[in-house]
Amino acid sequence: MARILTPNIYKEGDTVSPKSNPKLKLIIRRYVDRIYYCKDPKDDAGKEYAFFEREIQLT
């Protein structure tokens, strides 16, 4: 079965926030296999968050 590729809505470097916590601002670091990997620009520890497209919104 062929896999249909859909373009991702958000680009690397976009500022987004999770719909569950809109006050948290994150930067999209990369997009792999329909998952957005985001990083908090204020967090020096390097914690990374993973979200599906439906879980985040542009800020």
N, CA, C and O atoms as a Tripos MOL2 file, in Angstrom:
@<TRIPOS>MOLECULE
protein
  236   235    59     0     0
PROTEIN
NO_CHARGES

@<TRIPOS>ATOM
      1 N           0.8420   -1.1730    0.0000 N.3       1 MET1
      2 CA          0.0000    0.0000    0.0000 C.3       1 MET1
      3 C           0.8920    1.2430    0.0000 C.2       1 MET1
      4 O           1.8250    1.3450    0.7970 O.2       1 MET1
      5 N           0.6090    2.1520   -0.8680 N.am      2 ALA2
      6 CA          1.4100    3.3790   -0.9790 C.3       2 ALA2
      7 C           1.0260    4.3600    0.1200 C.2       2 ALA2
      8 O          -0.1410    4.4710    0.4970 O.2       2 ALA2
      9 N           2.0150    5.0550    0.6160 N.am      3 ARG3
     10 CA          1.7860    6.0500    1.6520 C.3       3 ARG3
     11 C           1.6020    7.4100    1.0020 C.2       3 ARG3
     12 O           2.4180    7.8240    0.1800 O.2       3 ARG3
     13 N           0.5400    8.1000    1.3660 N.am      4 ILE4
     14 CA          0.2640    9.4180    0.8040 C.3       4 ILE4
     15 C           0.9890   10.4590    1.6420 C.2       4 ILE4
     16 O           0.8010   10.5330    2.8560 O.2       4 ILE4
     17 N           1.8070   11.2520    0.9950 N.am      5 LEU5
     18 CA          2.5460   12.2890    1.7010 C.3       5 LEU5
     19 C           1.7770   13.5970    1.6390 C.2       5 LEU5
     20 O           1.4050   14.0610    0.5610 O.2       5 LEU5
     21 N           1.5470   14.1770    2.7860 N.am      6 THR6
     22 CA          0.8920   15.4720    2.8400 C.3       6 THR6
     23 C           1.8900   16.4900    3.3480 C.2       6 THR6
     24 O           2.6960   16.1810    4.2260 O.2       6 THR6
     25 N           1.8500   17.6830    2.8190 N.am      7 PRO7
     26 CA          2.7990   18.6930    3.2780 C.3       7 PRO7
     27 C           2.4820   19.1300    4.7050 C.2       7 PRO7
     28 O           1.3210   19.2190    5.1050 O.2       7 PRO7
     29 N           3.5340   19.3990    5.4520 N.am      8 ASN8
     30 CA          3.3110   19.8660    6.8100 C.3       8 ASN8
     31 C           2.9240   21.3370    6.7970 C.2       8 ASN8
     32 O           3.3920   22.1010    5.9520 O.2       8 ASN8
     33 N           2.0760   21.7280    7.7280 N.am      9 ILE9
     34 CA          1.5590   23.0940    7.8000 C.3       9 ILE9
     35 C           2.6150   24.0450    8.3540 C.2       9 ILE9
     36 O           2.7970   25.1460    7.8350 O.2       9 ILE9
     37 N           3.3040   23.6230    9.3970 N.am     10 TYR10
     38 CA          4.2800   24.4810   10.0700 C.3      10 TYR10
     39 C           5.6840   24.1940    9.5540 C.2      10 TYR10
     40 O           5.9980   23.0640    9.1800 O.2      10 TYR10
     41 N           6.5100   25.2030    9.5380 N.am     11 LYS11
     42 CA          7.8880   25.0800    9.0500 C.3      11 LYS11
     43 C           8.8660   25.1540   10.2160 C.2      11 LYS11
     44 O           8.5260   25.6500   11.2890 O.2      11 LYS11
     45 N          10.0680   24.6630   10.0030 N.am     12 GLU12
     46 CA         11.1080   24.7570   11.0240 C.3      12 GLU12
     47 C          11.3710   26.2260   11.3380 C.2      12 GLU12
     48 O          11.5130   27.0490   10.4330 O.2      12 GLU12
     49 N          11.4350   26.5440   12.6280 N.am     13 GLY13
     50 CA         11.6580   27.9100   13.0510 C.3      13 GLY13
     51 C          10.3950   28.6660   13.3960 C.2      13 GLY13
     52 O          10.4710   29.7500   13.9740 O.2      13 GLY13
     53 N           9.2190   28.1210   13.0560 N.am     14 ASP14
     54 CA          7.9470   28.7630   13.4080 C.3      14 ASP14
     55 C           7.7410   28.7280   14.9180 C.2      14 ASP14
     56 O           8.1590   27.7820   15.5860 O.2      14 ASP14
     57 N           7.0990   29.7540   15.4490 N.am     15 THR15
     58 CA          6.7550   29.8060   16.8660 C.3      15 THR15
     59 C           5.3340   29.2960   17.0240 C.2      15 THR15
     60 O           4.4030   29.8030   16.3980 O.2      15 THR15
     61 N           5.1790   28.2880   17.8670 N.am     16 VAL16
     62 CA          3.8810   27.6660   18.1000 C.3      16 VAL16
     63 C           3.6440   27.5290   19.6000 C.2      16 VAL16
     64 O           4.5360   27.7690   20.4130 O.2      16 VAL16
     65 N           2.4290   27.1390   19.9430 N.am     17 SER17
     66 CA          2.1120   26.8170   21.3300 C.3      17 SER17
     67 C           1.1800   25.6160   21.3390 C.2      17 SER17
     68 O           0.3800   25.4430   20.4200 O.2      17 SER17
     69 N           1.2770   24.7880   22.3670 N.am     18 PRO18
     70 CA          0.3550   23.6600   22.4640 C.3      18 PRO18
     71 C          -1.0560   24.1490   22.7590 C.2      18 PRO18
     72 O          -1.2330   25.1190   23.4970 O.2      18 PRO18
     73 N          -2.0360   23.5040   22.2050 N.am     19 LYS19
     74 CA         -3.4230   23.8960   22.4620 C.3      19 LYS19
     75 C          -3.7940   23.6720   23.9270 C.2      19 LYS19
     76 O          -4.6780   24.3490   24.4510 O.2      19 LYS19
     77 N          -3.1290   22.7340   24.5870 N.am     20 SER20
     78 CA         -3.4090   22.4530   25.9870 C.3      20 SER20
     79 C          -2.7890   23.4860   26.9310 C.2      20 SER20
     80 O          -3.2230   23.6170   28.0760 O.2      20 SER20
     81 N          -1.7660   24.2290   26.4540 N.am     21 ASN21
     82 CA         -1.0920   25.2470   27.2660 C.3      21 ASN21
     83 C          -0.6780   26.4070   26.3560 C.2      21 ASN21
     84 O           0.4930   26.5010   25.9900 O.2      21 ASN21
     85 N          -1.6040   27.2870   25.9820 N.am     22 PRO22
     86 CA         -1.3110   28.3440   25.0080 C.3      22 PRO22
     87 C          -0.2820   29.3730   25.4680 C.2      22 PRO22
     88 O           0.2530   30.1070   24.6370 O.2      22 PRO22
     89 N           0.0100   29.4470   26.7620 N.am     23 LYS23
     90 CA          0.9970   30.4110   27.2530 C.3      23 LYS23
     91 C           2.4300   29.9640   26.9920 C.2      23 LYS23
     92 O           3.3460   30.7860   27.0250 O.2      23 LYS23
     93 N           2.6380   28.6870   26.7360 N.am     24 LEU24
     94 CA          3.9680   28.1490   26.4660 C.3      24 LEU24
     95 C           4.3250   28.3820   25.0010 C.2      24 LEU24
     96 O           3.6320   27.8970   24.1070 O.2      24 LEU24
     97 N           5.3960   29.1180   24.7530 N.am     25 LYS25
     98 CA          5.8580   29.4040   23.3940 C.3      25 LYS25
     99 C           7.0040   28.4620   23.0490 C.2      25 LYS25
    100 O           7.9680   28.3400   23.8050 O.2      25 LYS25
    101 N           6.8920   27.8050   21.9160 N.am     26 LEU26
    102 CA          7.8960   26.8380   21.4690 C.3      26 LEU26
    103 C           8.3230   27.1460   20.0450 C.2      26 LEU26
    104 O           7.5750   27.7480   19.2750 O.2      26 LEU26
    105 N           9.5350   26.7280   19.7030 N.am     27 ILE27
    106 CA         10.0670   26.8680   18.3500 C.3      27 ILE27
    107 C          10.1470   25.4680   17.7340 C.2      27 ILE27
    108 O          10.6720   24.5400   18.3490 O.2      27 ILE27
    109 N           9.6260   25.3260   16.5270 N.am     28 ILE28
    110 CA          9.7090   24.0320   15.8460 C.3      28 ILE28
    111 C          11.1490   23.8130   15.4020 C.2      28 ILE28
    112 O          11.7290   24.6260   14.6820 O.2      28 ILE28
    113 N          11.7040   22.7040   15.8460 N.am     29 ARG29
    114 CA         13.0810   22.3700   15.5180 C.3      29 ARG29
    115 C          13.1640   21.4740   14.2850 C.2      29 ARG29
    116 O          14.0170   21.6690   13.4190 O.2      29 ARG29
    117 N          12.2510   20.4710   14.2170 N.am     30 ARG30
    118 CA         12.2270   19.5910   13.0420 C.3      30 ARG30
    119 C          10.8880   18.8930   12.9370 C.2      30 ARG30
    120 O          10.1030   18.8740   13.8850 O.2      30 ARG30
    121 N          10.6390   18.3200   11.7720 N.am     31 TYR31
    122 CA          9.4040   17.6020   11.4750 C.3      31 TYR31
    123 C           9.7810   16.2530   10.8840 C.2      31 TYR31
    124 O          10.4080   16.1840    9.8260 O.2      31 TYR31
    125 N           9.3950   15.1710   11.5740 N.am     32 VAL32
    126 CA          9.7320   13.8280   11.1080 C.3      32 VAL32
    127 C           8.5420   12.9030   11.3420 C.2      32 VAL32
    128 O           7.9990   12.8530   12.4460 O.2      32 VAL32
    129 N           8.1410   12.1810   10.3150 N.am     33 ASP33
    130 CA          7.0600   11.1880   10.4110 C.3      33 ASP33
    131 C           5.8060   11.7330   11.0870 C.2      33 ASP33
    132 O           5.2720   11.1080   12.0030 O.2      33 ASP33
    133 N           5.3420   12.8790   10.6460 N.am     34 ARG34
    134 CA          4.1210   13.5330   11.1140 C.3      34 ARG34
    135 C           4.1930   14.0130   12.5580 C.2      34 ARG34
    136 O           3.1600   14.2820   13.1720 O.2      34 ARG34
    137 N           5.3930   14.1220   13.1040 N.am     35 ILE35
    138 CA          5.5740   14.6090   14.4740 C.3      35 ILE35
    139 C           6.4600   15.8500   14.4310 C.2      35 ILE35
    140 O           7.5080   15.8630   13.7850 O.2      35 ILE35
    141 N           6.0170   16.8940   15.1340 N.am     36 TYR36
    142 CA          6.7820   18.1330   15.2500 C.3      36 TYR36
    143 C           7.5870   18.0890   16.5420 C.2      36 TYR36
    144 O           7.0280   17.8780   17.6180 O.2      36 TYR36
    145 N           8.8840   18.2840   16.4380 N.am     37 TYR37
    146 CA          9.7580   18.3400   17.5980 C.3      37 TYR37
    147 C          10.0500   19.8050   17.8840 C.2      37 TYR37
    148 O          10.6060   20.5180   17.0480 O.2      37 TYR37
    149 N           9.6670   20.2410   19.0770 N.am     38 CYS38
    150 CA          9.7500   21.6510   19.4420 C.3      38 CYS38
    151 C          10.6470   21.8270   20.6510 C.2      38 CYS38
    152 O          10.8680   20.9050   21.4360 O.2      38 CYS38
    153 N          11.1600   23.0590   20.7750 N.am     39 LYS39
    154 CA         12.0540   23.3830   21.8810 C.3      39 LYS39
    155 C          11.6430   24.7280   22.4590 C.2      39 LYS39
    156 O          11.2380   25.6350   21.7320 O.2      39 LYS39
    157 N          11.7510   24.8400   23.7730 N.am     40 ASP40
    158 CA         11.4840   26.1050   24.4620 C.3      40 ASP40
    159 C          12.7330   26.9690   24.3320 C.2      40 ASP40
    160 O          13.8040   26.5530   24.7730 O.2      40 ASP40
    161 N          12.6310   28.1580   23.7390 N.am     41 PRO41
    162 CA         13.8270   28.9930   23.5470 C.3      41 PRO41
    163 C          14.4460   29.4750   24.8560 C.2      41 PRO41
    164 O          15.6160   29.8580   24.8750 O.2      41 PRO41
    165 N          13.6820   29.4620   25.9500 N.am     42 LYS42
    166 CA         14.2020   29.9100   27.2470 C.3      42 LYS42
    167 C          14.8610   28.7840   28.0360 C.2      42 LYS42
    168 O          15.5570   29.0470   29.0170 O.2      42 LYS42
    169 N          14.6560   27.5430   27.6270 N.am     43 ASP43
    170 CA         15.1530   26.3800   28.3560 C.3      43 ASP43
    171 C          16.5470   25.9990   27.8610 C.2      43 ASP43
    172 O          16.7050   25.5450   26.7270 O.2      43 ASP43
    173 N          17.5440   26.1820   28.7050 N.am     44 ASP44
    174 CA         18.9150   25.8470   28.3190 C.3      44 ASP44
    175 C          19.2240   24.3640   28.4820 C.2      44 ASP44
    176 O          20.2260   23.8860   27.9490 O.2      44 ASP44
    177 N          18.3850   23.6250   29.2070 N.am     45 ALA45
    178 CA         18.6270   22.2010   29.4330 C.3      45 ALA45
    179 C          18.4090   21.3850   28.1630 C.2      45 ALA45
    180 O          18.8760   20.2510   28.0630 O.2      45 ALA45
    181 N          17.7040   21.9560   27.1980 N.am     46 GLY46
    182 CA         17.5190   21.2720   25.9220 C.3      46 GLY46
    183 C          16.3500   20.3100   25.8950 C.2      46 GLY46
    184 O          16.3200   19.4130   25.0530 O.2      46 GLY46
    185 N          15.3770   20.4700   26.7970 N.am     47 LYS47
    186 CA         14.2080   19.6090   26.7720 C.3      47 LYS47
    187 C          13.4500   19.8200   25.4690 C.2      47 LYS47
    188 O          13.2540   20.9490   25.0190 O.2      47 LYS47
    189 N          13.0300   18.7110   24.8750 N.am     48 GLU48
    190 CA         12.3390   18.7580   23.5970 C.3      48 GLU48
    191 C          10.9400   18.1860   23.7560 C.2      48 GLU48
    192 O          10.7390   17.2100   24.4790 O.2      48 GLU48
    193 N           9.9820   18.7900   23.0860 N.am     49 TYR49
    194 CA          8.5940   18.3610   23.1200 C.3      49 TYR49
    195 C           8.2180   17.8000   21.7560 C.2      49 TYR49
    196 O           8.6910   18.2780   20.7250 O.2      49 TYR49
    197 N           7.3670   16.7870   21.7610 N.am     50 ALA50
    198 CA          6.8980   16.1830   20.5110 C.3      50 ALA50
    199 C           5.3790   16.3110   20.4350 C.2      50 ALA50
    200 O           4.6670   15.9620   21.3770 O.2      50 ALA50
    201 N           4.8930   16.8200   19.2940 N.am     51 PHE51
    202 CA          3.4630   17.0380   19.1110 C.3      51 PHE51
    203 C           3.0390   16.5920   17.7260 C.2      51 PHE51
    204 O           3.8160   16.6350   16.7720 O.2      51 PHE51
    205 N           1.7800   16.1610   17.6380 N.am     52 PHE52
    206 CA          1.1600   15.9830   16.3450 C.3      52 PHE52
    207 C           0.6380   17.3340   15.8820 C.2      52 PHE52
    208 O           0.4810   18.2540   16.6850 O.2      52 PHE52
    209 N           0.3730   17.4490   14.6080 N.am     53 GLU53
    210 CA         -0.0750   18.7230   14.0250 C.3      53 GLU53
    211 C          -1.3490   19.2430   14.6880 C.2      53 GLU53
    212 O          -1.5010   20.4510   14.8710 O.2      53 GLU53
    213 N          -2.2360   18.3680   15.0380 N.am     54 ARG54
    214 CA         -3.5240   18.7740   15.6350 C.3      54 ARG54
    215 C          -3.3840   19.2960   17.0650 C.2      54 ARG54
    216 O          -4.3260   19.8800   17.6000 O.2      54 ARG54
    217 N          -2.2270   19.0950   17.6880 N.am     55 GLU55
    218 CA         -2.0200   19.4890   19.0780 C.3      55 GLU55
    219 C          -1.3880   20.8660   19.2540 C.2      55 GLU55
    220 O          -1.2800   21.3460   20.3820 O.2      55 GLU55
    221 N          -0.9650   21.5180   18.1570 N.am     56 ILE56
    222 CA         -0.2980   22.8140   18.2610 C.3      56 ILE56
    223 C          -0.9890   23.8510   17.3870 C.2      56 ILE56
    224 O          -1.7750   23.5250   16.4970 O.2      56 ILE56
    225 N          -0.6680   25.1160   17.6690 N.am     57 GLN57
    226 CA         -1.2210   26.2320   16.9070 C.3      57 GLN57
    227 C          -0.1630   27.3160   16.7930 C.2      57 GLN57
    228 O           0.7200   27.4180   17.6440 O.2      57 GLN57
    229 N          -0.2480   28.1260   15.7430 N.am     58 LEU58
    230 CA          0.6660   29.2480   15.5620 C.3      58 LEU58
    231 C           0.3780   30.3170   16.6170 C.2      58 LEU58
    232 O          -0.7630   30.4980   17.0430 O.2      58 LEU58
    233 N           1.4340   31.0180   17.0280 N.am     59 THR59
    234 CA          1.2250   32.1040   17.9990 C.3      59 THR59
    235 C           1.4550   33.4280   17.3430 C.2      59 THR59
    236 O           1.3290   34.4680   17.9900 O.2      59 THR59
@<TRIPOS>BOND
     1     1     2 1
     2     2     3 1
     3     3     4 2
     4     3     5 am
     5     5     6 1
     6     6     7 1
     7     7     8 2
     8     7     9 am
     9     9    10 1
    10    10    11 1
    11    11    12 2
    12    11    13 am
    13    13    14 1
    14    14    15 1
    15    15    16 2
    16    15    17 am
    17    17    18 1
    18    18    19 1
    19    19    20 2
    20    19    21 am
    21    21    22 1
    22    22    23 1
    23    23    24 2
    24    23    25 am
    25    25    26 1
    26    26    27 1
    27    27    28 2
    28    27    29 am
    29    29    30 1
    30    30    31 1
    31    31    32 2
    32    31    33 am
    33    33    34 1
    34    34    35 1
    35    35    36 2
    36    35    37 am
    37    37    38 1
    38    38    39 1
    39    39    40 2
    40    39    41 am
    41    41    42 1
    42    42    43 1
    43    43    44 2
    44    43    45 am
    45    45    46 1
    46    46    47 1
    47    47    48 2
    48    47    49 am
    49    49    50 1
    50    50    51 1
    51    51    52 2
    52    51    53 am
    53    53    54 1
    54    54    55 1
    55    55    56 2
    56    55    57 am
    57    57    58 1
    58    58    59 1
    59    59    60 2
    60    59    61 am
    61    61    62 1
    62    62    63 1
    63    63    64 2
    64    63    65 am
    65    65    66 1
    66    66    67 1
    67    67    68 2
    68    67    69 am
    69    69    70 1
    70    70    71 1
    71    71    72 2
    72    71    73 am
    73    73    74 1
    74    74    75 1
    75    75    76 2
    76    75    77 am
    77    77    78 1
    78    78    79 1
    79    79    80 2
    80    79    81 am
    81    81    82 1
    82    82    83 1
    83    83    84 2
    84    83    85 am
    85    85    86 1
    86    86    87 1
    87    87    88 2
    88    87    89 am
    89    89    90 1
    90    90    91 1
    91    91    92 2
    92    91    93 am
    93    93    94 1
    94    94    95 1
    95    95    96 2
    96    95    97 am
    97    97    98 1
    98    98    99 1
    99    99   100 2
   100    99   101 am
   101   101   102 1
   102   102   103 1
   103   103   104 2
   104   103   105 am
   105   105   106 1
   106   106   107 1
   107   107   108 2
   108   107   109 am
   109   109   110 1
   110   110   111 1
   111   111   112 2
   112   111   113 am
   113   113   114 1
   114   114   115 1
   115   115   116 2
   116   115   117 am
   117   117   118 1
   118   118   119 1
   119   119   120 2
   120   119   121 am
   121   121   122 1
   122   122   123 1
   123   123   124 2
   124   123   125 am
   125   125   126 1
   126   126   127 1
   127   127   128 2
   128   127   129 am
   129   129   130 1
   130   130   131 1
   131   131   132 2
   132   131   133 am
   133   133   134 1
   134   134   135 1
   135   135   136 2
   136   135   137 am
   137   137   138 1
   138   138   139 1
   139   139   140 2
   140   139   141 am
   141   141   142 1
   142   142   143 1
   143   143   144 2
   144   143   145 am
   145   145   146 1
   146   146   147 1
   147   147   148 2
   148   147   149 am
   149   149   150 1
   150   150   151 1
   151   151   152 2
   152   151   153 am
   153   153   154 1
   154   154   155 1
   155   155   156 2
   156   155   157 am
   157   157   158 1
   158   158   159 1
   159   159   160 2
   160   159   161 am
   161   161   162 1
   162   162   163 1
   163   163   164 2
   164   163   165 am
   165   165   166 1
   166   166   167 1
   167   167   168 2
   168   167   169 am
   169   169   170 1
   170   170   171 1
   171   171   172 2
   172   171   173 am
   173   173   174 1
   174   174   175 1
   175   175   176 2
   176   175   177 am
   177   177   178 1
   178   178   179 1
   179   179   180 2
   180   179   181 am
   181   181   182 1
   182   182   183 1
   183   183   184 2
   184   183   185 am
   185   185   186 1
   186   186   187 1
   187   187   188 2
   188   187   189 am
   189   189   190 1
   190   190   191 1
   191   191   192 2
   192   191   193 am
   193   193   194 1
   194   194   195 1
   195   195   196 2
   196   195   197 am
   197   197   198 1
   198   198   199 1
   199   199   200 2
   200   199   201 am
   201   201   202 1
   202   202   203 1
   203   203   204 2
   204   203   205 am
   205   205   206 1
   206   206   207 1
   207   207   208 2
   208   207   209 am
   209   209   210 1
   210   210   211 1
   211   211   212 2
   212   211   213 am
   213   213   214 1
   214   214   215 1
   215   215   216 2
   216   215   217 am
   217   217   218 1
   218   218   219 1
   219   219   220 2
   220   219   221 am
   221   221   222 1
   222   222   223 1
   223   223   224 2
   224   223   225 am
   225   225   226 1
   226   226   227 1
   227   227   228 2
   228   227   229 am
   229   229   230 1
   230   230   231 1
   231   231   232 2
   232   231   233 am
   233   233   234 1
   234   234   235 1
   235   235   236 2
@<TRIPOS>SUBSTRUCTURE
     1 MET1         2 RESIDUE 1 A MET
     2 ALA2         6 RESIDUE 1 A ALA
     3 ARG3        10 RESIDUE 1 A ARG
     4 ILE4        14 RESIDUE 1 A ILE
     5 LEU5        18 RESIDUE 1 A LEU
     6 THR6        22 RESIDUE 1 A THR
     7 PRO7        26 RESIDUE 1 A PRO
     8 ASN8        30 RESIDUE 1 A ASN
     9 ILE9        34 RESIDUE 1 A ILE
    10 TYR10       38 RESIDUE 1 A TYR
    11 LYS11       42 RESIDUE 1 A LYS
    12 GLU12       46 RESIDUE 1 A GLU
    13 GLY13       50 RESIDUE 1 A GLY
    14 ASP14       54 RESIDUE 1 A ASP
    15 THR15       58 RESIDUE 1 A THR
    16 VAL16       62 RESIDUE 1 A VAL
    17 SER17       66 RESIDUE 1 A SER
    18 PRO18       70 RESIDUE 1 A PRO
    19 LYS19       74 RESIDUE 1 A LYS
    20 SER20       78 RESIDUE 1 A SER
    21 ASN21       82 RESIDUE 1 A ASN
    22 PRO22       86 RESIDUE 1 A PRO
    23 LYS23       90 RESIDUE 1 A LYS
    24 LEU24       94 RESIDUE 1 A LEU
    25 LYS25       98 RESIDUE 1 A LYS
    26 LEU26      102 RESIDUE 1 A LEU
    27 ILE27      106 RESIDUE 1 A ILE
    28 ILE28      110 RESIDUE 1 A ILE
    29 ARG29      114 RESIDUE 1 A ARG
    30 ARG30      118 RESIDUE 1 A ARG
    31 TYR31      122 RESIDUE 1 A TYR
    32 VAL32      126 RESIDUE 1 A VAL
    33 ASP33      130 RESIDUE 1 A ASP
    34 ARG34      134 RESIDUE 1 A ARG
    35 ILE35      138 RESIDUE 1 A ILE
    36 TYR36      142 RESIDUE 1 A TYR
    37 TYR37      146 RESIDUE 1 A TYR
    38 CYS38      150 RESIDUE 1 A CYS
    39 LYS39      154 RESIDUE 1 A LYS
    40 ASP40      158 RESIDUE 1 A ASP
    41 PRO41      162 RESIDUE 1 A PRO
    42 LYS42      166 RESIDUE 1 A LYS
    43 ASP43      170 RESIDUE 1 A ASP
    44 ASP44      174 RESIDUE 1 A ASP
    45 ALA45      178 RESIDUE 1 A ALA
    46 GLY46      182 RESIDUE 1 A GLY
    47 LYS47      186 RESIDUE 1 A LYS
    48 GLU48      190 RESIDUE 1 A GLU
    49 TYR49      194 RESIDUE 1 A TYR
    50 ALA50      198 RESIDUE 1 A ALA
    51 PHE51      202 RESIDUE 1 A PHE
    52 PHE52      206 RESIDUE 1 A PHE
    53 GLU53      210 RESIDUE 1 A GLU
    54 ARG54      214 RESIDUE 1 A ARG
    55 GLU55      218 RESIDUE 1 A GLU
    56 ILE56      222 RESIDUE 1 A ILE
    57 GLN57      226 RESIDUE 1 A GLN
    58 LEU58      230 RESIDUE 1 A LEU
    59 THR59      234 RESIDUE 1 A THR
